Amino acid sequence: MIDRRSVVLGAFALGAASKAGAQSAPPATSQSDHLIWPDPRETIDLWPGRPPASPSELPVEVVKERSSNPAYNDRYVFGISRPRMAVFRPQNPNGCAVLIMPGGSYRWVVIDKEGYEMARWLSDRGVTAFVLFYRLPGEGWQSGPDTPLADAQRAMRLIRNHSGSYGTDPGQICALGFSAGGHLCASLMTRFAARVYQPVDEADALSARPDLTAPIYPVISMSAPTAHGDSRAHLIGVQASAKLERAYNPALNVPPDAPPTFLCHAEDDPSVPVANTLMLREGLLRAKVPVETHLYADGGHGFGLRLARGKSVEGWQEVFFAWGRKHKVL
């Protein structure tokens, strides 16, 4: 368990250290009258000025709180027109970094359950964590289904470019994603070299390839019956062709230089069938990419950290962390 006092003190120390360099504020809402932990105060805007492929009228950011339980927050955000990363600096950095991509069916981006909670857990173990608030493909961006990937590539390059500022090693960066964020993580793993935006500065000369990837209960398939219908509809559209389904299925497009990958899924997942993870595993094995797979009898969907307690999937994050250490990245 994370010690609450150390996290709170660390967050305030972070705020004091980074106040001058903060850019766009992290997503916030007045609906949260029971904020359990201080929100991060350090952020990194991904793009100078308007993001690429912007519509004439930018979406308006909205944050909603789903939790009425005073013990935790469960917020989500949509209408993201200022894609950015929230930064969690550890008190004792070990040189490693993790880019976290929360889920939300490509309809919104989860803030707490698959973002901040995981970032605090990693930060408590010396890892510098970056929670990505990426643009959503159905909100008018001209780059369509490549919009989230453009943000993920840019985030990786910025983390690598500014590693000296964060005390991290540019060769020790893991990408971690959940659900639809797991699809984005798998897309980054397979399409890190795809040209999905025009370079804007020196950071874009760097590789967007993660050194490790970990799609957790990921959306992978874009075809019935294994596709997650909501994610598919928001990413490629309800009437998407078979060609488009194939193009946006990471399991069918694994390059031989994809990074080593950690997979984790609960077999009783009612929303995203475990077949998605098995499909990605098969694609990695075909390409001879190292992969470690952990399936659990129960855990449902969206367990993150908090909802894994008391189920067989509890402790999956420790297994993931040990795997990352074995690969000398975490």
Beta strands, then each sheet from edge to edge (+ up, - down):
strand 1: 43-45
strand 2: 62-65
strand 3: 75-78
strand 4: 84-88
strand 5: 97-101
strand 6: 109-110
strand 7: 128-133
strand 8: 173-178
strand 9: 212-216
strand 10: 261-266
strand 11: 291-296
sheet 1: 1+ 4- 7+ 5+ 8+ 9+
sheet 2: 2+ 3- 6+
sheet 3: 10+ 11+
end
